[in-house]
Amino acid sequence: MAVCVIVLFLGVVFASTVFTRRAEAAASYQLDLFWSWKEVFLEGNKGLLLENILNVILFLPLGFLLPAARGRRLGLGWACLCGLVVSAAIEVCQLVLRRGLFEWDDMVHNSLGCILGCALMNAVLIKLSDRRK
C-alpha cells in the first residue's frame, strides 16, 4: 500500500513542480549554493524563507513513506539519497523543460524534508515495536 502512495505522491509532486507550469523562453538556474538563505538573512526576504520551509515540508511525506514501504526502519543516509535523487530529477526536468528554476538549494531542502520524515517514521516504528514487546 505504501508503495502505491509513494507513486501517487511522486505524480502529484512532479505535476505541481514541473508539468503544470508554463514553459519559459529560456532555462532558469541559480548555481550558488544557499543563495536563498543569503537573501533571507541579508535582504530579509520572507518569501524565500517561506519557500525554503515549504520545500522541506514537501518531502516529509516521502521520507515518512519510505520505511512504511520497506516494512521496517530505514537509515537516514538512504532517506537522504532518495530525497536527493527525486529532487534532482525534478530540478533537471525544470531545467530541460524550462519550467522552473534549477537550484541546488531546493535539492538540499527537499533532502532534509525526506530525512526528517524518515526519522519521524523510524521513531513511530520504534514506538510500535516497543508496545508489542
C-alpha positions in Angstrom: 0.0 0.0 0.0 2.8 2.4 0.9 4.5 1.9 -2.5 1.2 2.9 -4.2 1.0 6.0 -2.1 4.7 6.8 -3.0 3.9 6.6 -6.7 0.8 8.8 -6.2 2.8 11.2 -4.2 5.6 11.4 -6.8 2.9 12.0 -9.5 1.4 14.9 -7.6 4.8 16.4 -6.8 6.1 16.2 -10.4 2.8 17.6 -11.7 2.9 20.6 -9.3 6.6 21.3 -9.7 7.1 20.6 -13.4 4.3 19.6 -15.6 1.6 22.1 -14.7 3.9 25.1 -15.2 4.2 27.0 -18.5 7.5 26.7 -20.4 9.6 29.9 -20.3 11.6 31.2 -23.3 14.9 30.3 -21.6 16.1 28.0 -18.9 16.5 29.5 -15.4 19.1 28.4 -13.0 20.8 29.5 -9.8 24.1 27.7 -9.2 25.1 29.5 -5.9 24.6 27.1 -3.0 22.5 28.6 -0.2 21.7 31.7 -2.3 18.2 31.7 -0.9 19.4 31.8 2.7 21.7 34.7 1.8 18.6 36.5 0.5 16.7 35.6 3.7 19.3 36.8 6.1 20.9 39.7 4.2 17.9 41.1 2.4 15.1 39.9 4.8 13.3 38.1 2.0 10.4 36.4 3.9 9.0 35.0 0.7 12.1 32.9 0.1 12.1 31.8 3.8 8.6 30.5 3.3 9.6 28.8 0.1 12.5 27.1 1.8 10.3 25.9 4.6 7.7 24.6 2.2 10.4 22.7 0.2 11.3 20.9 3.4 7.7 20.1 4.2 7.1 19.0 0.6 9.3 15.9 1.0 8.3 15.0 4.6 5.7 12.5 3.2 8.2 10.8 1.0 10.5 10.3 4.0 7.6 9.1 6.1 6.5 6.6 3.4 9.9 5.0 2.7 10.2 3.0 5.9 6.5 2.1 5.6 7.1 0.7 2.2 10.1 -1.2 3.4 8.2 -2.5 6.5 10.9 -1.5 8.9 13.2 1.3 9.7 15.4 2.9 7.1 18.8 4.6 7.6 18.7 8.3 7.3 21.5 8.1 4.7 19.2 6.2 2.4 16.4 8.7 3.0 18.8 11.5 2.1 19.8 9.7 -1.1 16.2 9.0 -2.1 15.3 12.7 -1.4 18.3 13.9 -3.4 17.6 11.6 -6.4 13.9 12.6 -6.6 14.7 16.2 -6.1 17.5 16.2 -8.7 15.1 14.6 -11.2 12.6 17.4 -10.6 15.3 20.1 -10.9 16.7 18.6 -14.1 13.2 18.4 -15.6 12.6 22.0 -14.7 15.9 23.0 -16.3 15.5 20.9 -19.5 11.8 21.7 -20.0 12.3 25.4 -18.9 9.5 25.1 -16.4 11.1 26.5 -13.2 14.3 27.5 -11.6 17.0 24.8 -11.3 18.7 25.3 -8.0 20.9 23.4 -5.5 19.0 24.9 -2.6 15.8 23.0 -3.4 17.7 19.8 -3.5 19.1 20.4 -0.1 15.8 21.4 1.4 13.9 18.5 -0.2 16.5 16.0 1.0 16.3 17.5 4.5 12.5 17.0 4.4 12.9 13.4 3.3 15.4 12.8 6.2 13.1 14.4 8.8 10.1 12.4 7.5 12.1 9.2 7.7 13.3 10.0 11.2 9.7 10.6 12.3 8.5 7.3 10.8 11.5 5.4 12.3 10.5 6.8 15.7 6.9 5.7 15.2 8.1 2.2 14.2 10.4 2.0 17.3 7.4 3.1 19.5 5.2 0.4 17.9 7.8 -2.2 18.3 8.2 -1.3 22.0 4.5 -1.6 22.5 4.4 -5.1 21.0 7.1 -6.3 23.5 
